Amino acid sequence: MKIKKFNVVELKNGNRATILEVLGSKYLAEIVNAYGITLNKKIITENEINKVIYSKKKRN
């Protein structure tokens, strides 16, 4: 799965995260709950990610 900076992903625990930095095979992410309340910022791995919810696409 290709994860890029500023993608919004759904985590396997039900929370969502915005990718702030790509660190090789790990990601610094801001974790939020289902109500949009920020829980914390932490390093996550691809194993914790269920799917990409939003990915910004380039415009021509």
Number of C-alpha atoms within 10 A of each C-alpha: 7 6 18 16 15 16 17 22 22 20 18 12 10 12 16 25 28 22 22 18 15 15 11 7 9 14 20 18 24 19 23 18 14 10 8 11 9 13 12 11 15 13 15 19 13 14 9 12 19 14 15 18 12 12 13 10 6 5 4 3
